[in-house]
Amino acid sequence: MRRLVFVAAAGLALSGCSEYSRSDRAVGGAAIGAGSGALIGGLATRSAGGAIVGGVVGGAAGAIIGAETTPRACWTRDYYGRRHPVQCP
């Protein structure tokens, strides 16, 4: 149980590092989803198998949700300081 709490806390801490890149947000979402899924699965079934399944399902769902909720409005500035819309990385 203590290990699951540590993994969830580490996932939350690492999720603050992601910016607006789709891959960064997917990794952050996967970490949060896997940690919370493992915690919920372990508590609901009181078994390691439930924690593993919850972590896998939560990680996959978190990665998809994190990538798809990436803002699409990226901007850059030219030499004169004017803003221009660009495709996000």
C-alpha positions as CSV (number, residue, x, y, z in Angstrom):
1,M,0.0,0.0,0.0
2,R,2.8,2.4,0.9
3,R,4.4,1.7,-2.5
4,L,1.2,2.6,-4.4
5,V,1.0,5.9,-2.5
6,F,4.6,6.7,-3.4
7,V,4.0,5.8,-7.1
8,A,0.9,8.0,-7.2
9,A,2.8,10.9,-5.5
10,A,5.7,10.5,-8.0
11,G,3.3,10.5,-10.9
12,L,1.6,13.7,-9.7
13,A,5.0,15.4,-9.2
14,L,6.2,14.4,-12.7
15,S,3.0,15.5,-14.3
16,G,3.8,19.1,-13.4
17,C,6.8,18.9,-15.8
18,S,4.7,18.6,-19.0
19,E,4.1,21.6,-21.2
20,Y,2.0,21.7,-24.4
21,S,3.7,18.9,-26.3
22,R,1.4,16.0,-27.1
23,S,4.0,13.5,-26.1
24,D,4.8,15.2,-22.8
25,R,1.1,15.4,-21.9
26,A,0.6,11.7,-22.9
27,V,3.4,10.7,-20.5
28,G,2.1,12.9,-17.7
29,G,-1.4,11.5,-18.2
30,A,-0.2,7.9,-18.3
31,A,1.7,8.4,-15.0
32,I,-1.3,10.0,-13.3
33,G,-3.7,7.4,-14.7
34,A,-1.5,4.4,-13.9
35,G,-0.9,5.6,-10.3
36,S,-4.5,6.3,-9.6
37,G,-5.7,3.2,-11.4
38,A,-3.4,1.0,-9.5
39,L,-4.5,2.6,-6.2
40,I,-8.2,2.3,-7.0
41,G,-7.8,-1.3,-8.4
42,G,-5.8,-2.4,-5.4
43,L,-8.2,-0.9,-2.9
44,A,-11.3,-2.2,-4.7
45,T,-10.2,-5.8,-5.1
46,R,-7.7,-6.0,-2.2
47,S,-5.3,-8.0,-4.5
48,A,-2.2,-7.4,-6.5
49,G,-3.9,-8.5,-9.7
50,G,-6.5,-5.8,-9.3
51,A,-3.8,-3.2,-8.8
52,I,-2.0,-4.3,-11.9
53,V,-5.1,-4.3,-14.1
54,G,-6.1,-0.9,-12.7
55,G,-2.7,0.5,-13.4
56,V,-2.6,-0.8,-17.0
57,V,-6.1,0.4,-17.8
58,G,-5.6,3.8,-16.0
59,G,-2.2,4.3,-17.7
60,A,-3.7,3.7,-21.2
61,A,-6.7,5.9,-20.5
62,G,-4.5,8.7,-19.0
63,A,-2.1,8.6,-22.0
64,I,-5.0,8.9,-24.5
65,I,-6.8,11.7,-22.5
66,G,-3.5,13.6,-21.9
67,A,-2.6,13.6,-25.6
68,E,-6.0,14.5,-26.9
69,T,-6.5,17.4,-24.5
70,T,-3.4,19.2,-25.7
71,P,-4.2,22.8,-26.6
72,R,-3.8,23.3,-30.3
73,A,-3.1,27.0,-30.2
74,C,0.7,27.4,-30.3
75,W,2.3,30.8,-31.2
76,T,5.7,32.1,-32.1
77,R,7.1,35.5,-32.5
78,D,9.0,36.9,-35.5
79,Y,12.0,39.2,-35.6
80,Y,9.7,42.2,-35.0
81,G,7.8,40.7,-32.1
82,R,4.6,40.0,-33.9
83,R,2.8,36.8,-33.0
84,H,2.1,34.1,-35.5
85,P,0.1,30.8,-35.1
86,V,2.1,27.7,-35.7
87,Q,1.4,23.9,-35.6
88,C,2.1,22.6,-32.1
89,P,4.9,20.0,-31.8
